[in-house]
Amino acid sequence: MPNGHIIVADDDAAIRTVLNQALSRAGYEVRSTGNCATCISKLEDGKVSLLPHADAALGKAQLKSGLTLACRARPRSDVTINWLARRAS
């Protein structure tokens, strides 16, 4: 997913995560190893609600710095996301 991509919140935003929307709506291929925390992203703008997750995947300090898990983040407004995870080789 290109950095700075905007995910538009819509009627399905309450049930679709940022990652789901990037894969299905935005048409981007998001490479992930499938391991926990490979979808870590920087929330540059907007609001998300984060579904339950393991502290090992994203700690409190990381949350305070604006990081999120794309697979667990549901947009509450239009959001701008920077994909930080390493790409699978």
BADOTI-844749 format. One record per residue (C-alpha): chain; z, x, y. Coordinates in nm, 2 decimals. Example, Ala and Ser with C-alpha at 12.3 -4.5 7.8 and 13.67 -1.06 7.14 Angstrom:
BADOTI-844749
('A',(0.78,1.23,-0.45))
('A',(0.71,1.37,-0.11))
//
This chain:
BADOTI-844749
('A',(0.00,0.00,0.00))
('A',(-0.09,0.15,0.34))
('A',(0.21,0.23,0.56))
('A',(0.27,-0.02,0.84))
('A',(0.12,-0.31,0.65))
('A',(0.23,-0.65,0.78))
('A',(0.34,-0.91,0.52))
('A',(0.32,-1.25,0.67))
('A',(0.60,-1.49,0.58))
('A',(0.46,-1.83,0.47))
('A',(0.58,-2.13,0.28))
('A',(0.62,-1.93,-0.04))
('A',(0.82,-1.65,0.13))
('A',(1.14,-1.81,0.01))
('A',(1.04,-1.74,-0.35))
('A',(0.80,-1.44,-0.33))
('A',(0.92,-1.09,-0.27))
('A',(0.75,-0.83,-0.05))
('A',(0.61,-0.66,-0.35))
('A',(0.47,-0.99,-0.50))
('A',(0.31,-1.06,-0.17))
('A',(0.16,-0.72,-0.13))
('A',(0.02,-0.74,-0.48))
('A',(-0.12,-1.09,-0.47))
('A',(-0.19,-1.19,-0.11))
('A',(-0.26,-0.87,0.07))
('A',(-0.48,-0.74,-0.21))
('A',(-0.33,-0.40,-0.22))
('A',(-0.27,-0.20,-0.54))
('A',(0.09,-0.09,-0.54))
('A',(0.15,0.19,-0.79))
('A',(0.50,0.20,-0.93))
('A',(0.64,0.37,-1.24))
('A',(0.83,0.06,-1.32))
('A',(1.16,0.25,-1.29))
('A',(1.43,0.11,-1.07))
('A',(1.40,0.22,-0.70))
('A',(1.03,0.32,-0.72))
('A',(0.95,0.04,-0.47))
('A',(1.19,0.17,-0.21))
('A',(1.04,0.10,0.13))
('A',(1.13,0.12,0.50))
('A',(1.16,-0.21,0.68))
('A',(1.01,-0.13,1.02))
('A',(1.02,-0.48,1.17))
('A',(1.12,-0.82,1.06))
('A',(1.39,-0.97,0.84))
('A',(1.44,-0.99,0.47))
('A',(1.70,-1.12,0.24))
('A',(1.77,-0.89,-0.05))
('A',(1.82,-1.03,-0.40))
('A',(2.10,-0.88,-0.61))
('A',(2.04,-0.52,-0.71))
('A',(2.22,-0.22,-0.86))
('A',(2.39,0.01,-0.61))
('A',(2.23,0.30,-0.79))
('A',(1.89,0.16,-0.68))
('A',(1.98,0.12,-0.31))
('A',(2.31,0.22,-0.17))
('A',(2.50,0.09,0.13))
('A',(2.41,0.39,0.35))
('A',(2.04,0.34,0.26))
('A',(2.06,-0.03,0.35))
('A',(2.21,0.06,0.69))
('A',(1.93,0.30,0.76))
('A',(1.67,0.02,0.71))
('A',(1.56,0.09,0.36))
('A',(1.49,-0.20,0.12))
('A',(1.36,-0.26,-0.23))
('A',(1.02,-0.43,-0.21))
('A',(1.08,-0.59,-0.55))
('A',(1.41,-0.75,-0.43))
('A',(1.33,-0.83,-0.07))
('A',(1.22,-1.18,0.03))
('A',(1.07,-1.20,0.39))
('A',(1.25,-1.43,0.63))
('A',(0.99,-1.35,0.90))
('A',(0.68,-1.15,0.93))
('A',(0.77,-0.79,0.82))
('A',(0.62,-0.45,0.86))
('A',(0.68,-0.23,0.56))
('A',(0.63,0.14,0.51))
('A',(0.60,0.22,0.14))
('A',(0.81,0.53,0.06))
('A',(0.79,0.55,-0.32))
('A',(0.60,0.83,-0.48))
('A',(0.28,0.72,-0.64))
('A',(0.25,0.73,-1.01))
('A',(0.02,1.01,-1.13))
//
